[in-house]
Amino acid sequence: MVGNGRQAGGGCRRRRRIPRLIVLAAGNTRDAEAWKAYPDSLSTNLIHDPGQAWNAITVGAYTEKIDTELPEVEAIAGDGCLSPFTTTSRTWDSAWPLKPDVVFEGGNAGKDDFGAIGVPSLNLLTTNSRPDERLFTTTNATSAASALCARMAAQLMAAYPDFRPETVRALIAHSANWTDGMMKMYLTQGVARQNKRDYVNLIRHCGWGAPDLARALWSASDSLTLVAEDTLFPYAKEKGKIVTRQMNLHSLPWPREELEALGQANVQMRVTLSYFVEPNPSARGSASKFYYPSHRLRFDVKRPLEPSVEEFVSRINAASISDDPVGPMHPKDPDWYLGEFQRHRGSLHQDVWEGTAADLASRGFIAVYPANGWWRTRPALERYESPTRYSLIVSLRTQQTEIDLYNAIAQKLVIEV
């Protein structure tokens, strides 16, 4: 979250904006009656204030702890499922951000013939705050999960000290995957294509799943990640009116020949866009997406039905002017998990496209462009000339094949440079 820091210099104190990444616990459910109603209670136990914050990374809890070590007590949550302690955004207004962003281990609770109970063996081990009394104790719930998330953020910052906080937040979400347990809870089983509303429901319960540090740090021959940090000016004042000013077009270095050689092989492309907004405190809690954020950004990828980059850019220009993701210049693109109607919530946007390698070969460009916010709709505040930073992460995952996409892209980048 963007905060203000102070720096001494020249005999006086001056204010300097220092971007920081804020990790927030989603909030806990401590009611044993709610644990007994698990998993239905998860949909009504809502994320606590300030977990709705746009710029923060909000952390829920899942668990892999199912051994109670007590024969008469069984674990409430199954392996890889949401922790009974966690909270969700299932019943939030659709204009609000998709929260939590991710989940980490938060422990489990147990149940017996008399009801739901806490079980020490289902908690996480941690150091005691009073080591003179005892060295270790246990912890659980979203507080423990958010501590694990903060640890991962620190590890990423240590490995990549020049990365922006926006990028670190994006990497954490980008590396996350849903467990089998999460998908069984919230996706329709036995269907080839999930409904986009089911994915929204999954994310409002589980975020994008459990992050993986190794995946965030490294690429592999069948799974590689591209990171771009950039800046754009969303708006400008022309002839007394505030208008959309700038979009950025990113060329994706896909090895076209190698992808076409894979033919009908399944490929997954994941895109994450992360930026910070300037909140409007007077509009806190408003259902309108225009009142609270200073600006909004969107991303879109060139589609196979668009034969030229010029046509793609024309469509994006039309979308940014109308602030409407539909229209005659907007060909269908159904193979995204969320799609353009659902993914642009909050200030951390992520979506996954799945299709054939041959289809991906023609998707070589991605645009980042602005949508409305109060920098544009409240010109009297004179913030319309402000720049915004963003981080864009794109990754490919393929089936195991003999074609090494990592080296193919690495060689292509060397040749272009």
FIPA-546457 format. One record per residue (C-alpha): residue in one letter; x, y, z. Coordinates in steps of 0.25 Angstrom, whole numbers. Each point is the difference from the previous one (the first is absolute). Layout:
N
+---------+-------+-------+-------+
! residuo !     X !     Y !     Z !
+---------+-------+-------+-------+
!       A !     X !     Y !     Z !
...
+---------+-------+-------+-------+
//
This chain:
417
+---------+-------+-------+-------+
! residuo !     X !     Y !     Z !
+---------+-------+-------+-------+
!       M !     0 !     0 !     0 !
!       V !     5 !    14 !    -3 !
!       G !     4 !     7 !    13 !
!       N !     7 !    13 !     3 !
!       G !    14 !    -1 !     6 !
!       R !     9 !    11 !     6 !
!       Q !    14 !     2 !    -3 !
!       A !    10 !    10 !     7 !
!       G !     8 !     8 !    -9 !
!       G !     6 !    15 !    -1 !
!       G !    -3 !     3 !    14 !
!       C !   -15 !    -2 !    -2 !
!       R !   -10 !   -11 !    -2 !
!       R !    -7 !    -3 !   -13 !
!       R !   -11 !    -9 !    -4 !
!       R !     3 !   -12 !   -10 !
!       R !    -9 !   -10 !    -5 !
!       I !     5 !   -14 !     2 !
!       P !    -8 !   -12 !    -6 !
!       R !    -1 !   -11 !    10 !
!       L !    -7 !   -14 !    -1 !
!       I !   -10 !    -2 !    11 !
!       V !    -4 !   -14 !     4 !
!       L !   -13 !    -1 !     6 !
!       A !    -7 !   -12 !     7 !
!       A !   -14 !    -2 !    -5 !
!       G !    -6 !    -2 !    14 !
!       N !    -4 !   -12 !     8 !
!       T !   -12 !    -9 !     4 !
!       R !     2 !    -4 !    14 !
!       D !   -14 !    -5 !     2 !
!       A !    -1 !   -15 !     3 !
!       E !   -15 !     0 !    -5 !
!       A !     5 !     6 !   -13 !
!       W !    11 !   -11 !    -1 !
!       K !   -11 !   -11 !     2 !
!       A !    -7 !     6 !   -12 !
!       Y !    13 !     0 !    -9 !
!       P !     1 !     1 !   -12 !
!       D !   -14 !     7 !    -2 !
!       S !     4 !    10 !    11 !
!       L !    12 !     5 !    -8 !
!       S !    -9 !     7 !   -10 !
!       T !    -6 !     9 !    11 !
!       N !    12 !     2 !     9 !
!       L !     5 !    13 !    -7 !
!       I !    14 !     6 !    -1 !
!       H !     2 !    10 !    11 !
!       D !     4 !    15 !    -2 !
!       P !    10 !     4 !    -5 !
!       G !     1 !   -13 !    -9 !
!       Q !    -8 !     7 !   -11 !
!       A !    12 !    10 !    -3 !
!       W !     3 !     0 !   -14 !
!       N !    15 !     2 !     1 !
!       A !     3 !   -10 !    10 !
!       I !     2 !   -15 !    -2 !
!       T !   -11 !    -7 !     8 !
!       V !     3 !   -14 !     5 !
!       G !   -10 !   -11 !     4 !
!       A !     3 !   -13 !     6 !
!       Y !     0 !   -15 !    -5 !
!       T !     6 !   -12 !     6 !
!       E !     7 !   -13 !    -2 !
!       K !     0 !    -4 !    14 !
!       I !   -10 !   -11 !     2 !
!       D !     6 !    -9 !    11 !
!       T !    -6 !     3 !    13 !
!       E !     8 !   -10 !     8 !
!       L !   -12 !    -3 !     7 !
!       P !    -8 !   -13 !    -4 !
!       E !   -14 !     6 !     5 !
!       V !     2 !    13 !    -8 !
!       E !     0 !     2 !   -15 !
!       A !     5 !    13 !    -8 !
!       I !   -11 !     9 !    -5 !
!       A !     6 !     4 !   -13 !
!       G !     6 !   -10 !   -10 !
!       D !    14 !     0 !    -5 !
!       G !     2 !    12 !    -9 !
!       C !   -13 !     6 !     4 !
!       L !    -3 !    14 !     6 !
!       S !     2 !     1 !    15 !
!       P !   -12 !     1 !     8 !
!       F !     6 !    13 !     6 !
!       T !     1 !     8 !   -13 !
!       T !   -10 !    10 !    -5 !
!       T !    -5 !     4 !   -14 !
!       S !    -6 !    10 !    -9 !
!       R !   -11 !    -9 !    -6 !
!       T !   -11 !    10 !     3 !
!       W !     7 !    13 !    -3 !
!       D !    -5 !     9 !   -11 !
!       S !     5 !    -4 !   -14 !
!       A !     7 !    14 !    -1 !
!       W !     9 !    -3 !    12 !
!       P !    14 !    -7 !    -2 !
!       L !     1 !   -15 !    -1 !
!       K !     5 !    -3 !    14 !
!       P !     8 !    -7 !     6 !
!       D !    11 !     1 !   -10 !
!       V !     7 !   -13 !     4 !
!       V !     0 !   -10 !    12 !
!       F !    11 !    -6 !     8 !
!       E !     0 !   -11 !    11 !
!       G !    -9 !     4 !    12 !
!       G !    -2 !   -13 !     7 !
!       N !   -13 !    -8 !     3 !
!       A !   -10 !    -3 !    10 !
!       G !    -6 !   -13 !     5 !
!       K !   -13 !    -6 !     3 !
!       D !    -6 !   -11 !     9 !
!       D !   -13 !    -5 !     5 !
!       F !    -1 !    12 !     9 !
!       G !     3 !    11 !   -11 !
!       A !    12 !     8 !    -6 !
!       I !    12 !     2 !     8 !
!       G !    14 !     6 !    -2 !
!       V !    11 !   -11 !    -1 !
!       P !    15 !     4 !     2 !
!       S !     5 !   -10 !   -10 !
!       L !    -8 !     7 !   -11 !
!       N !     7 !    13 !     3 !
!       L !    13 !     6 !    -5 !
!       L !    13 !     0 !     9 !
!       T !     6 !    13 !     3 !
!       T !     9 !     7 !    10 !
!       N !    -5 !     4 !    13 !
!       S !    -1 !    15 !     4 !
!       R !     6 !    -3 !    14 !
!       P !    11 !   -10 !    -3 !
!       D !     4 !     1 !    15 !
!       E !   -13 !    -8 !     3 !
!       R !     0 !    -9 !   -13 !
!       L !     7 !     0 !   -13 !
!       F !   -11 !    -4 !    -9 !
!       T !   -15 !     2 !    -1 !
!       T !   -11 !    -2 !   -11 !
!       T !    -7 !    10 !    -9 !
!       N !   -11 !    -1 !   -11 !
!       A !   -11 !     7 !    -9 !
!       T !     3 !    11 !    -9 !
!       S !    10 !     7 !     9 !
!       A !     9 !   -12 !    -2 !
!       A !    -3 !     0 !   -15 !
!       S !     3 !    14 !    -2 !
!       A !    13 !    -1 !     8 !
!       L !     4 !   -11 !   -10 !
!       C !    -4 !     9 !   -12 !
!       A !     9 !    11 !     6 !
!       R !    11 !   -10 !     1 !
!       M !    -1 !    -3 !   -15 !
!       A !    -1 !    15 !    -3 !
!       A !    13 !     2 !     7 !
!       Q !     7 !   -12 !    -7 !
!       L !    -4 !     6 !   -13 !
!       M !     5 !    14 !     4 !
!       A !    13 !    -6 !     4 !
!       A !     1 !    -8 !   -13 !
!       Y !    -4 !    12 !    -9 !
!       P !     3 !    13 !     8 !
!       D !    -3 !     9 !   -12 !
!       F !   -14 !    -5 !    -2 !
!       R !   -11 !     9 !     4 !
!       P !   -10 !    -3 !    11 !
!       E !   -11 !    -2 !   -12 !
!       T !     9 !   -10 !    -6 !
!       V !     2 !    -8 !    13 !
!       R !   -15 !     0 !     2 !
!       A !    -2 !    -5 !   -14 !
!       L !    10 !   -11 !     1 !
!       I !    -7 !    -6 !    13 !
!       A !   -13 !     0 !    -7 !
!       H !     5 !    -5 !   -13 !
!       S !     7 !   -12 !     6 !
!       A !   -12 !    -5 !     7 !
!       N !    -8 !   -12 !    -3 !
!       W !   -13 !    -6 !     5 !
!       T !     1 !   -14 !     6 !
!       D !    -9 !   -11 !    -4 !
!       G !    -7 !     2 !    13 !
!       M !    -4 !    14 !    -3 !
!       M !    -4 !    -3 !   -14 !
!       K !    -9 !   -11 !     5 !
!       M !    -7 !     9 !    10 !
!       Y !    -3 !    11 !   -10 !
!       L !     1 !    -5 !   -15 !
!       T !   -10 !    -9 !    -7 !
!       Q !     6 !   -13 !    -1 !
!       G !     0 !    -9 !   -13 !
!       V !    -2 !    12 !   -10 !
!       A !    10 !     4 !   -11 !
!       R !    -2 !    15 !     2 !
!       Q !    -3 !     7 !    13 !
!       N !   -10 !    11 !     1 !
!       K !     7 !    14 !     2 !
!       R !    -9 !     2 !    12 !
!       D !     5 !   -13 !     6 !
!       Y !    14 !     6 !    -1 !
!       V !    -4 !    13 !     6 !
!       N !    -6 !    -8 !    12 !
!       L !    12 !    -8 !     1 !
!       I !     9 !    13 !     1 !
!       R !    -9 !     7 !    10 !
!       H !     2 !   -12 !     9 !
!       C !    14 !    -5 !    -3 !
!       G !     7 !    12 !    -7 !
!       W !     9 !    -6 !   -11 !
!       G !     4 !   -11 !     9 !
!       A !    13 !    -3 !     7 !
!       P !    13 !     7 !    -5 !
!       D !    13 !    -7 !    -3 !
!       L !    13 !     6 !     3 !
!       A !     8 !    -8 !   -10 !
!       R !   -10 !     3 !   -11 !
!       A !     1 !    15 !     3 !
!       L !    15 !     0 !     0 !
!       W !     4 !    -9 !   -12 !
!       S !    -5 !    -4 !   -14 !
!       A !     1 !   -14 !    -6 !
!       S !     1 !    -6 !   -14 !
!       D !   -15 !    -2 !     0 !
!       S !    -4 !    12 !     9 !
!       L !     6 !    14 !    -2 !
!       T !    -4 !    14 !     6 !
!       L !     2 !    13 !    -7 !
!       V !     0 !    13 !     9 !
!       A !    -2 !    14 !    -4 !
!       E !     0 !    13 !     8 !
!       D !    -5 !    12 !    -7 !
!       T !    -7 !    13 !     2 !
!       L !   -11 !     8 !    -7 !
!       F !    -8 !    12 !     1 !
!       P !   -15 !    -4 !     0 !
!       Y !    -6 !    14 !    -3 !
!       A !     2 !    14 !    -5 !
!       K !    -7 !    13 !    -1 !
!       E !    -3 !     4 !   -14 !
!       K !    -9 !    12 !    -4 !
!       G !    -6 !     0 !    14 !
!       K !    -4 !   -14 !     0 !
!       I !     7 !   -12 !     7 !
!       V !     3 !   -11 !   -10 !
!       T !     7 !   -13 !     0 !
!       R !    15 !     3 !    -4 !
!       Q !     9 !   -13 !    -1 !
!       M !     0 !   -15 !    -2 !
!       N !    12 !    -9 !     0 !
!       L !     2 !   -11 !   -10 !
!       H !     9 !   -12 !     4 !
!       S !     6 !    -9 !   -10 !
!       L !     0 !   -15 !     5 !
!       P !    12 !    -7 !    -5 !
!       W !    -7 !   -13 !    -3 !
!       P !     8 !   -10 !    -9 !
!       R !   -10 !    -1 !   -11 !
!       E !     6 !   -12 !    -7 !
!       E !     2 !    -8 !    13 !
!       L !   -15 !     3 !     4 !
!       E !    -5 !    -4 !   -13 !
!       A !     8 !   -13 !     0 !
!       L !    -7 !    -3 !    13 !
!       G !   -13 !     1 !    -8 !
!       Q !   -12 !    -5 !     9 !
!       A !     8 !    -1 !    13 !
!       N !    -7 !     7 !    11 !
!       V !     7 !    13 !     5 !
!       Q !    -4 !     8 !    12 !
!       M !     3 !    15 !     0 !
!       R !    -1 !     8 !    13 !
!       V !     0 !    15 !     0 !
!       T !     1 !     9 !    13 !
!       L !    -1 !    15 !     0 !
!       S !     3 !     7 !    13 !
!       Y !     0 !    15 !     3 !
!       F !    -4 !     9 !    12 !
!       V !   -11 !    10 !     0 !
!       E !    -2 !    12 !     8 !
!       P !   -12 !    -2 !     9 !
!       N !   -11 !    10 !     1 !
!       P !    -4 !    -2 !    15 !
!       S !   -13 !     8 !    -2 !
!       A !    -5 !   -11 !    -9 !
!       R !     4 !   -12 !     9 !
!       G !   -10 !   -11 !     0 !
!       S !    -7 !     5 !   -13 !
!       A !    -5 !   -10 !   -10 !
!       S !     5 !     9 !   -12 !
!       K !    13 !    -4 !    -6 !
!       F !     2 !    14 !    -4 !
!       Y !     0 !     7 !    14 !
!       Y !    10 !    -7 !     8 !
!       P !    13 !    -2 !    -9 !
!       S !     8 !    11 !    -6 !
!       H !     1 !    -8 !   -13 !
!       R !    -2 !   -14 !    -5 !
!       L !     8 !    -7 !   -10 !
!       R !    -4 !   -12 !    -9 !
!       F !     8 !   -10 !    -8 !
!       D !    -4 !    -7 !   -13 !
!       V !     7 !   -10 !   -10 !
!       K !     0 !     0 !   -15 !
!       R !   -10 !   -10 !    -5 !
!       P !     1 !   -10 !   -12 !
!       L !   -12 !     7 !    -7 !
!       E !     8 !    13 !     0 !
!       P !    10 !    -1 !   -12 !
!       S !     8 !    12 !     3 !
!       V !     6 !     7 !    12 !
!       E !    -7 !    13 !    -6 !
!       E !   -14 !    -6 !     2 !
!       F !     4 !    -5 !    14 !
!       V !     4 !    14 !     4 !
!       S !   -13 !     6 !    -6 !
!       R !    -8 !    -9 !     8 !
!       I !     7 !     4 !    13 !
!       N !    -1 !    15 !    -3 !
!       A !   -15 !    -2 !    -2 !
!       A !    -1 !    -8 !    13 !
!       S !     8 !    11 !     8 !
!       I !    -9 !    11 !    -6 !
!       S !   -13 !    -7 !     3 !
!       D !     4 !    -7 !    13 !
!       D !    -8 !   -12 !    -5 !
!       P !     6 !   -13 !    -3 !
!       V !   -10 !    -4 !   -10 !
!       G !    -4 !     5 !   -14 !
!       P !     1 !    -3 !   -15 !
!       M !    15 !     1 !     0 !
!       H !     2 !   -10 !    12 !
!       P !     1 !   -14 !    -6 !
!       K !    -4 !   -11 !    10 !
!       D !    12 !    -6 !     8 !
!       P !    -7 !   -11 !     9 !
!       D !    12 !    -8 !     4 !
!       W !     4 !     8 !    12 !
!       Y !    -4 !    -4 !    14 !
!       L !    -6 !    13 !     4 !
!       G !    -1 !     9 !   -13 !
!       E !    -1 !    15 !    -1 !
!       F !   -13 !     1 !     7 !
!       Q !     6 !    -6 !    13 !
!       R !    15 !     1 !     1 !
!       H !     1 !    16 !     2 !
!       R !    -4 !     1 !    15 !
!       G !     9 !     7 !    10 !
!       S !    14 !     3 !    -5 !
!       L !     6 !   -14 !    -1 !
!       H !    -5 !    -6 !   -13 !
!       Q !     3 !   -14 !    -4 !
!       D !    -6 !   -10 !   -10 !
!       V !     4 !   -13 !    -6 !
!       W !    -2 !    -4 !   -15 !
!       E !     0 !   -14 !    -4 !
!       G !     1 !    -5 !   -15 !
!       T !     8 !    -6 !   -10 !
!       A !    15 !     4 !    -3 !
!       A !    -4 !     3 !   -14 !
!       D !   -10 !    10 !     4 !
!       L !     9 !     6 !    10 !
!       A !    10 !     3 !   -11 !
!       S !    -8 !    11 !    -6 !
!       R !    -2 !     7 !    14 !
!       G !    13 !     8 !     0 !
!       F !    -4 !    13 !     6 !
!       I !    -7 !     4 !    13 !
!       A !    -5 !    14 !     3 !
!       V !    -1 !     8 !    13 !
!       Y !   -10 !    11 !     0 !
!       P !    -7 !     9 !     9 !
!       A !   -15 !     0 !     4 !
!       N !    -8 !    11 !     9 !
!       G !     4 !     4 !    14 !
!       W !    -1 !    13 !     8 !
!       W !    12 !     6 !    -6 !
!       R !    -8 !     1 !   -12 !
!       T !   -14 !     2 !     5 !
!       R !     4 !    11 !    10 !
!       P !     8 !    10 !    -8 !
!       A !     0 !    11 !    11 !
!       L !    10 !    -8 !     8 !
!       E !    10 !     1 !   -11 !
!       R !     5 !   -14 !     1 !
!       Y !    -2 !    -3 !   -15 !
!       E !    14 !     2 !    -4 !
!       S !     5 !   -11 !    10 !
!       P !     8 !   -12 !    -5 !
!       T !    -2 !   -14 !     5 !
!       R !    10 !   -11 !     1 !
!       Y !    -4 !   -15 !    -3 !
!       S !     6 !   -14 !     0 !
!       L !    -4 !   -10 !   -11 !
!       I !     3 !   -14 !     1 !
!       V !    -3 !   -11 !   -11 !
!       S !     4 !   -14 !     1 !
!       L !    -2 !   -13 !    -8 !
!       R !    -2 !   -14 !     4 !
!       T !     0 !   -11 !   -10 !
!       Q !    -1 !   -15 !     1 !
!       Q !    13 !    -8 !     1 !
!       T !     6 !     0 !   -14 !
!       E !    13 !    -1 !    -7 !
!       I !    -1 !    15 !    -4 !
!       D !     7 !     9 !    10 !
!       L !    -8 !    13 !     0 !
!       Y !     9 !     7 !    10 !
!       N !    13 !    -1 !    -8 !
!       A !    -8 !     3 !   -13 !
!       I !    -5 !    13 !     6 !
!       A !    14 !     3 !     7 !
!       Q !     6 !    -1 !   -14 !
!       K !   -10 !     9 !    -6 !
!       L !     2 !    11 !    10 !
!       V !    15 !     0 !    -2 !
!       I !    -2 !     1 !   -15 !
!       E !   -10 !    12 !     1 !
!       V !     9 !     7 !    10 !
+---------+-------+-------+-------+
//
